[in-house]
Amino acid sequence: MSKIRIGIAGYGNLGKGVELAVRQNDDMELVGVFTRRAPETVKLLTAGIPVYPIAEIEKYKDAVDVLIICGGSATDLPEQTPALAKLFNVIDSFDTHARIPEHFANVDAAAKANGHLAMISLGWDPGLFSLNRVYAESILRNGETYTFWGKGVSQGHSDAIRRVKGVKRGIQYTCPVQSAIDAVRSGSQPNLSTRDKHERVCYVVAEEGADKAQIENDIKTMKNYFDEYNTTVNFIDEETFDREHNTLPHGGFVIRSGKTGANLETNQTIEYSLKLGSNPEFTASVLAAYARALSRMAAEGQTGCKTAFDVAPGYLSPLSPEELRAHCL
């Protein structure tokens, strides 16, 4: 049986993660990486894989079964995914929740017009957490759903820290408040504010001579990032930063607290959690599994745009339906 030919568009942390994920799937092969950088400057982790300029990607539309797009959600994916869906079957990890309906419509139109299949907003949130919210809310009809993120690095908030005057290097961890998690697990269905659920912990290397008090104030009062949270700013030296803050962990919980029974007297709880040593490597592994599903669904003639809600679990697995029934059911 022929292998699924995977292409990667973009070679940052997520692109490297996809390269490693493809290695772990025997039914896939990486056929090329497409980049905006000069190809000769890009060094892959796998020997023998070609690197191409993304400006010439149309030349390779018949050589790739699934193109995994590894750009950023802020500016890259809203443009790249609809454009590339005209040429390829594509997957992305678009994670700006409020803009997903708009992004879906744009990608759906491009894919349908060109007979291609696309999947968007795949990863763990949106993605796996989204599925678990739907499962839990469909099963426990009377209840409340709570999502907690962390402890983990927020790349967007870390970038915001680094833009503050006087900051040389910075990283931010989103940390769920344990008392809030405990209250949810108790079945009391608490009404929790943004500040109640998460705190933000920052580690900053200040530039020489910078006003640390001003840096701390600028971070804690930053609108849309830190002003609605209890935020702690820790100043450390560069050696400590390199030693203790050189990975990208993340994770979180989806908890559905519900009630059943004639008088809703029985507490029921559904909880799904992730603890990730590397956010990009895990997200890449999710994308690889959905690439398998996309390949199968495209072979059936499906076109347009899909999300995690549209993909049956069996499509994700390399096992046959018979093997799944025998070993996983």
C-alpha positions as CSV (number, residue, x, y, z in Angstrom):
1,M,0.0,0.0,0.0
2,S,1.4,3.4,-1.0
3,K,2.3,5.8,1.8
4,I,0.6,9.2,2.4
5,R,2.8,11.8,0.9
6,I,3.1,14.7,3.4
7,G,4.3,18.2,2.7
8,I,5.1,20.9,5.3
9,A,4.5,24.6,4.7
10,G,6.6,26.5,7.3
11,Y,9.5,25.2,9.3
12,G,9.4,26.7,12.8
13,N,8.7,24.8,16.0
14,L,5.5,23.3,14.7
15,G,7.0,22.4,11.3
16,K,9.8,20.6,13.0
17,G,7.3,18.8,15.2
18,V,5.4,17.6,12.1
19,E,8.7,16.3,10.6
20,L,9.3,14.2,13.7
21,A,5.6,13.0,13.9
22,V,5.7,11.8,10.3
23,R,8.7,9.6,11.3
24,Q,6.6,7.8,13.8
25,N,3.9,6.9,11.3
26,D,4.8,4.0,9.0
27,D,2.0,4.8,6.5
28,M,3.4,8.3,5.8
29,E,6.4,9.9,4.2
30,L,7.7,13.4,4.1
31,V,8.3,14.5,0.5
32,G,9.3,18.2,1.1
33,V,9.3,21.3,3.2
34,F,8.2,24.7,1.7
35,T,9.6,27.8,3.3
36,R,9.7,31.6,2.9
37,R,13.4,31.5,3.8
38,A,16.2,30.8,1.4
39,P,16.0,27.0,1.1
40,E,19.7,26.5,1.4
41,T,19.6,28.1,4.9
42,V,17.1,25.6,6.3
43,K,18.6,22.6,7.9
44,L,16.1,19.7,8.5
45,L,16.2,17.1,11.2
46,T,15.9,14.3,8.5
47,A,18.5,13.7,5.9
48,G,17.6,13.6,2.2
49,I,14.3,15.6,2.4
50,P,14.3,18.5,-0.1
51,V,13.5,22.1,0.9
52,Y,11.7,24.3,-1.6
53,P,10.8,28.0,-1.8
54,I,7.1,28.4,-1.0
55,A,6.8,30.8,-3.9
56,E,7.2,27.8,-6.2
57,I,4.8,25.4,-4.3
58,E,2.3,25.2,-7.2
59,K,4.9,23.1,-9.1
60,Y,4.5,20.3,-6.5
61,K,0.7,20.0,-6.3
62,D,0.8,16.5,-7.8
63,A,3.6,15.3,-5.5
64,V,1.8,15.9,-2.1
65,D,-1.3,14.1,-0.8
66,V,-1.7,16.3,2.3
67,L,0.0,19.7,2.9
68,I,0.3,20.5,6.7
69,I,0.4,24.3,7.0
70,C,2.5,25.4,10.0
71,G,2.2,29.2,10.0
72,G,0.9,31.4,12.7
73,S,-2.8,32.1,13.3
74,A,-2.5,35.9,13.6
75,T,-1.4,36.7,10.0
76,D,-0.2,33.6,8.2
77,L,-3.1,31.1,8.2
78,P,-5.9,33.4,7.3
79,E,-4.1,34.0,4.0
80,Q,-2.2,30.8,3.5
81,T,-4.8,28.2,4.1
82,P,-7.5,29.4,1.6
83,A,-4.8,30.1,-1.0
84,L,-3.1,26.7,-0.6
85,A,-6.5,24.9,-0.4
86,K,-6.8,25.8,-4.1
87,L,-3.8,23.6,-4.9
88,F,-3.7,20.9,-2.2
89,N,-5.6,19.0,0.4
90,V,-4.6,21.0,3.5
91,I,-4.6,20.9,7.3
92,D,-3.9,23.8,9.7
93,S,-3.9,24.5,13.5
94,F,-5.7,27.9,13.3
95,D,-6.4,28.7,17.0
96,T,-8.0,32.2,17.1
97,H,-11.4,30.9,18.5
98,A,-13.4,34.0,17.7
99,R,-12.4,33.9,14.0
100,I,-12.9,30.2,13.3
101,P,-16.3,30.7,11.6
102,E,-14.8,33.3,9.2
103,H,-11.7,31.2,8.5
104,F,-13.9,28.1,7.9
105,A,-16.0,29.9,5.4
106,N,-13.0,31.2,3.4
107,V,-11.2,27.8,3.4
108,D,-14.5,25.9,2.6
109,A,-15.1,28.1,-0.5
110,A,-11.6,27.7,-1.8
111,A,-11.4,23.9,-1.3
112,K,-14.8,23.2,-2.8
113,A,-14.2,25.3,-5.8
114,N,-11.0,23.3,-6.6
115,G,-12.2,19.8,-5.5
116,H,-10.0,19.6,-2.5
117,L,-10.5,18.7,1.2
118,A,-9.3,20.8,4.0
119,M,-9.3,20.5,7.8
120,I,-8.8,23.5,10.1
121,S,-8.2,24.3,13.8
122,L,-6.7,21.0,14.7
123,G,-4.5,20.5,17.8
124,W,-5.5,20.3,21.4
125,D,-7.5,23.6,21.8
126,P,-9.1,24.0,19.4
127,G,-9.1,20.3,18.5
128,L,-9.1,17.6,21.2
129,F,-10.5,19.9,23.9
130,S,-13.2,20.9,21.5
131,L,-14.2,17.3,21.0
132,N,-14.3,16.7,24.7
133,R,-16.5,19.7,25.3
134,V,-19.0,18.4,22.8
135,Y,-18.9,14.9,24.1
136,A,-19.4,16.0,27.7
137,E,-22.1,18.5,27.0
138,S,-24.0,16.0,24.8
139,I,-24.0,13.4,27.6
140,L,-24.5,15.6,30.7
141,R,-27.2,17.9,29.4
142,N,-27.7,19.7,32.8
143,G,-24.4,21.2,33.9
144,E,-21.5,23.5,33.3
145,T,-18.3,23.2,31.4
146,Y,-14.9,24.6,32.5
147,T,-11.7,24.8,30.6
148,F,-8.4,25.4,32.3
149,W,-5.1,25.9,30.5
150,G,-1.6,25.2,31.9
151,K,0.7,25.1,33.5
152,G,2.4,26.0,30.3
153,V,4.0,28.6,28.1
154,S,1.8,31.1,26.3
155,Q,3.7,32.0,23.2
156,G,1.5,35.0,22.5
157,H,1.8,36.4,26.0
158,S,5.5,35.8,26.0
159,D,5.9,37.8,22.8
160,A,3.9,40.6,24.4
161,I,6.3,40.7,27.4
162,R,9.3,40.9,25.1
163,R,7.8,44.0,23.5
164,V,7.8,45.9,26.8
165,K,10.5,48.6,27.0
166,G,13.5,47.4,28.9
167,V,12.8,43.7,28.5
168,K,15.7,41.8,26.9
169,R,14.1,38.3,27.2
170,G,10.8,37.1,28.7
171,I,8.5,34.1,29.0
172,Q,5.1,33.7,30.5
173,Y,3.4,30.7,32.1
174,T,-0.4,30.3,32.3
175,C,-1.2,28.6,35.6
176,P,-4.6,27.3,36.6
177,V,-5.7,28.2,40.1
178,Q,-5.9,24.9,42.1
179,S,-8.7,26.1,44.3
180,A,-10.9,26.8,41.3
181,I,-10.2,23.3,39.9
182,D,-11.1,21.8,43.3
183,A,-14.3,23.7,43.4
184,V,-15.3,22.5,39.9
185,R,-14.4,18.9,40.8
186,S,-16.6,19.1,43.9
187,G,-19.7,19.4,41.7
188,S,-20.7,22.8,43.1
189,Q,-20.7,24.4,39.6
190,P,-19.1,27.6,40.8
191,N,-19.4,30.9,38.9
192,L,-15.7,31.7,38.1
193,S,-14.3,34.9,36.7
194,T,-11.2,35.1,34.4
195,R,-9.1,36.1,37.5
196,D,-10.5,33.2,39.5
197,K,-9.5,30.5,37.0
198,H,-5.9,31.4,36.0
199,E,-2.9,33.4,37.0
200,R,0.0,34.5,34.9
201,V,3.6,34.0,36.0
202,C,6.3,35.9,34.1
203,Y,10.1,35.5,34.0
204,V,12.0,38.5,32.7
205,V,15.6,39.3,31.9
206,A,15.8,43.1,32.0
207,E,18.2,45.2,29.9
208,E,21.1,46.7,31.8
209,G,20.0,49.8,33.6
210,A,16.3,49.3,32.9
211,D,13.6,50.4,35.4
212,K,12.3,47.1,36.7
213,A,9.4,48.7,38.6
214,Q,8.2,50.3,35.4
215,I,8.6,47.0,33.5
216,E,6.5,45.2,36.1
217,N,3.8,47.9,36.0
218,D,3.8,47.9,32.2
219,I,3.3,44.1,32.1
220,K,0.6,43.9,34.9
221,T,-1.5,46.7,33.3
222,M,-1.3,45.5,29.7
223,K,-4.8,45.5,28.2
224,N,-6.1,42.2,26.8
225,Y,-3.1,40.3,28.1
226,F,-2.5,40.7,31.9
227,D,-4.8,43.4,33.4
228,E,-7.6,40.9,34.1
229,Y,-5.3,38.4,35.9
230,N,-3.3,38.1,39.0
231,T,0.2,38.4,37.5
232,T,3.6,37.8,39.1
233,V,6.7,39.2,37.4
234,N,10.1,37.6,38.4
235,F,13.3,39.1,37.3
236,I,16.1,36.6,36.7
237,D,19.6,36.6,35.0
238,E,20.2,35.3,31.5
239,E,22.0,32.2,32.6
240,T,19.0,31.2,34.7
241,F,16.7,31.9,31.9
242,D,18.6,29.7,29.5
243,R,18.8,26.9,32.0
244,E,15.3,26.8,33.3
245,H,13.1,28.3,30.6
246,N,14.2,26.6,27.3
247,T,11.2,24.3,26.6
248,L,7.6,24.8,25.6
249,P,5.4,22.7,28.0
250,H,1.7,23.1,28.2
251,G,-1.6,21.3,28.9
252,G,-4.8,21.7,30.7
253,F,-8.2,20.3,31.7
254,V,-11.8,20.2,30.3
255,I,-14.2,19.5,33.1
256,R,-18.0,19.0,32.8
257,S,-19.8,19.1,36.1
258,G,-23.4,17.8,35.6
259,K,-26.4,16.4,37.4
260,T,-28.7,13.5,36.6
261,G,-31.6,11.8,38.3
262,A,-35.3,12.5,38.7
263,N,-34.6,15.6,40.8
264,L,-31.1,16.2,39.5
265,E,-29.8,14.9,42.8
266,T,-26.8,12.9,41.4
267,N,-23.5,14.7,40.8
268,Q,-21.6,13.5,37.7
269,T,-18.2,14.7,36.4
270,I,-16.4,14.2,33.2
271,E,-12.7,15.3,33.1
272,Y,-10.2,15.2,30.3
273,S,-6.6,16.4,30.8
274,L,-3.3,16.8,29.0
275,K,0.2,17.3,30.4
276,L,2.5,18.2,27.6
277,G,6.3,18.3,27.6
278,S,6.3,20.1,24.2
279,N,3.2,21.9,23.0
280,P,4.4,22.1,19.3
281,E,5.5,18.4,19.2
282,F,2.1,17.3,20.6
283,T,0.1,19.6,18.3
284,A,2.2,18.2,15.4
285,S,1.3,14.6,16.4
286,V,-2.4,15.6,16.3
287,L,-2.0,17.1,12.8
288,A,-0.3,13.9,11.6
289,A,-3.2,11.7,12.8
290,Y,-5.7,14.0,11.0
291,A,-3.6,13.9,7.9
292,R,-4.3,10.2,7.8
293,A,-8.0,10.9,8.2
294,L,-8.0,13.6,5.5
295,S,-6.3,11.2,3.1
296,R,-9.0,8.6,3.6
297,M,-11.9,11.0,3.4
298,A,-10.4,12.6,0.3
299,A,-10.2,9.2,-1.3
300,E,-13.9,8.8,-0.7
301,G,-14.5,12.0,-2.7
302,Q,-15.2,14.4,0.1
303,T,-14.4,18.1,-0.5
304,G,-14.7,21.4,1.3
305,C,-13.6,22.2,4.8
306,K,-14.0,20.0,7.9
307,T,-13.2,20.4,11.6
308,A,-12.5,17.8,14.3
309,F,-16.3,17.5,14.7
310,D,-16.6,16.0,11.3
311,V,-14.0,13.2,11.5
312,A,-15.0,9.8,12.8
313,P,-12.3,8.5,15.3
314,G,-11.6,5.4,13.2
315,Y,-10.3,7.6,10.4
316,L,-7.4,8.7,12.7
317,S,-6.0,5.3,13.5
318,P,-3.6,3.2,11.3
319,L,-5.5,0.1,12.5
320,S,-8.3,-1.4,10.4
321,P,-11.9,-1.3,11.6
322,E,-11.6,-5.0,12.5
323,E,-8.5,-4.4,14.5
324,L,-10.1,-1.4,16.3
325,R,-13.1,-3.5,17.2
326,A,-10.9,-6.3,18.5
327,H,-8.4,-4.3,20.5
328,C,-9.8,-0.9,21.3
329,L,-13.5,-1.3,21.7
